[in-house]
């Protein structure tokens, strides 16, 4: 899929997702040990492509129990109205 292709064909809109990761202070919480070492994997036009990137990074770091990657639904932050129309 081209980077500029709409990710929500039914609505013709891009649904921005970010993938980030880093070492957590404690695996029972979501607080990064060092924000300056945060790994920005990338910005993706849809959940599906963000999931593929997230899964790849999670598998590469499976031996580090403190390392976690997350998908941020940035479209929800930028436009809360997209929440109602996006199901995955």
matplotlib code that plots the C-alpha trace (Angstrom):
import matplotlib.pyplot as plt

x = [0.0, 1.5, 2.3, -0.3, -3.1, -6.3, -6.4, -10.1, -11.6, -15.2, -14.5, -11.5, -9.5, -6.1, -6.2, -2.8, -1.1, 2.3, 4.5, 6.9, 8.9, 11.4, 12.4, 9.9, 10.8, 8.5, 6.7, 3.5, 3.3, 3.6, 6.4, 9.5, 12.9, 14.5, 12.4, 15.6, 16.1, 12.5, 12.4, 10.1, 9.4, 7.2, 3.9, 1.5, -1.7, -3.7, -3.9, -3.0, 0.4, 1.1, 0.4, 2.9, 5.6, 4.7, 4.8, 8.1, 9.7, 8.1, 9.5, 13.0, 13.1, 11.3, 14.4, 14.3, 11.4, 11.6, 11.2, 7.7, 6.3, 3.0, 0.6, -0.8, -4.0, -3.0, -6.1, -8.1, -6.0, -6.1, -9.9, -11.9, -14.8, -12.9, -13.4, -17.0, -16.2, -13.0, -13.3, -10.6]
y = [0.0, 3.4, 5.7, 8.3, 5.8, 6.3, 3.6, 3.7, 3.0, 3.3, 6.9, 7.8, 9.0, 8.2, 6.9, 7.8, 5.3, 5.6, 2.8, 3.5, 1.4, 1.4, -0.1, 0.2, 1.0, -1.8, -4.3, -3.8, -0.1, 2.0, 4.3, 4.4, 4.1, 6.8, 9.0, 10.1, 6.4, 6.0, 4.2, 5.8, 3.0, 5.1, 6.6, 4.4, 5.2, 2.4, 0.0, -3.0, -1.7, -0.3, -3.8, -5.4, -3.0, -3.4, -7.2, -7.2, -5.0, -7.0, -10.2, -8.8, -7.7, -10.7, -11.6, -8.2, -8.5, -4.7, -3.7, -2.9, -1.5, 0.2, 1.3, 4.8, 5.6, 9.2, 9.7, 9.5, 12.2, 14.5, 13.9, 12.2, 11.9, 9.1, 6.9, 6.1, 5.0, 2.9, -0.7, -3.3]
z = [0.0, -0.9, 2.0, 0.9, 0.3, 2.3, 5.0, 5.6, 2.1, 3.4, 4.5, 2.2, 5.3, 6.6, 10.2, 11.6, 14.0, 15.6, 16.9, 19.7, 22.2, 25.0, 28.2, 31.0, 34.6, 35.8, 33.6, 35.6, 34.5, 31.4, 32.4, 30.2, 31.9, 29.7, 27.3, 25.5, 24.4, 23.2, 19.9, 17.3, 14.9, 12.6, 11.5, 9.6, 7.7, 9.2, 12.1, 9.9, 8.8, 12.4, 13.8, 11.3, 12.5, 16.2, 15.9, 14.1, 16.8, 19.7, 18.2, 17.8, 21.5, 23.0, 25.1, 26.9, 29.5, 30.1, 26.4, 25.2, 22.0, 21.6, 18.9, 19.5, 17.7, 16.9, 14.7, 17.9, 19.5, 16.5, 15.8, 18.5, 16.0, 14.2, 17.2, 16.3, 12.7, 13.3, 14.4, 14.1]

ax = plt.figure().add_subplot(projection="3d")
ax.plot(x, y, z, "-o")
ax.set_aspect("equal")
plt.show()
